[in-house]
Amino acid sequence: MKLKILATDRHRNGVAGAPFDVVLFKVAREQGRKVAILFDAPDHCAVLDVTMLAASEIAFGVNSWRGDEYEPELRRLIDDSPVTGGRQS
């Protein structure tokens, strides 16, 4: 699956929470955009469809996507991406 990052940013998650990356991306040959939340720990990735989120749709099985299928490529892309915001420490 080919992904295109539209935007990415690193969040601190307050002063004591686990930091995470937020990635807005498109999947080649699919409509719409998705957002991923990736925590530093492997296998900690959530993916949601942006249009469904805007419509307040967050139900499991409706707006739930296999984070494990997106995670490896997303991690590689955010580490290599020149997109503004990028990976920050």
N, C-alpha and C positions, 0 to 999 in steps of 0.2 A: 504494500500500500504506500502510495506517495503522498507525503504531507507537505504543505506549504505554511510556514509560520507567518502570521500577519503581525503579531505583536507578542512581546514577552516581557515580564518584569519579575523581580525577586521581591518577596514580601517578608518582613521580619516576624510577623504574627505576634505583635506586642513585645513585651520585654522578656517574657519567659516561655512563650510558645515555640513550637518547632517551625523554623522558617520554611518557605515553600516558593516554588516558581508557578506563575500563572502564564498560560500560553493560549493565545487565540490563534486558531489554525483552520485551514481548509484541507479537505481530503480530495485528491484529484478525482475527477469524474463524478463528484457528488455535489449536490446543492447545499447551500448553507455553510455556516461556520460552527465550530465547536470550541469549547473552552476546556482546558485541562488544568488541574491542580496537581502538582507533583511535589511531594515531600522528599526530603533527601534520602530517606530509607528506600531501598529497592522494593518494588511491588506496592508502593503507596502512591497510586495515581487514580484520580477521578476525572471522568470525561462527561460533559453535558453539551447538548445542542443549544446554541445561543437563542435561536428563534423560539424554541420551546420554553427556555428560561424566561424570556421576555413575556411570554403568555402565562407565566406562573406555573408551568408544568414541570414538576420535579419528581413525579411518581416513578418508582422502581418498575422496570419493564416497559416504560413508555419513554422516558428521557434518561435512559441509563445505557451506557456504552462500555464495551470491554476495554477498560484501562490497560489491561495486560497486553492487548494487541497494539495499542498506540505508544505505550511507555518507552520501549527501547529506541524507536526512531525519534520521539520527542526529546528524550534526554540527549541523544546525539546532536540533534539539530539546535537545541538551545545552547549547548556547549560551544558549537561552531558558529552560531548566528551573529551577524553584525546588526541585527534589528535593534533599533533604539530601545533602551531599557535593559536588554540582555541580561546575562548572568552577572550578578553583583555580589560582593562579599559583605 
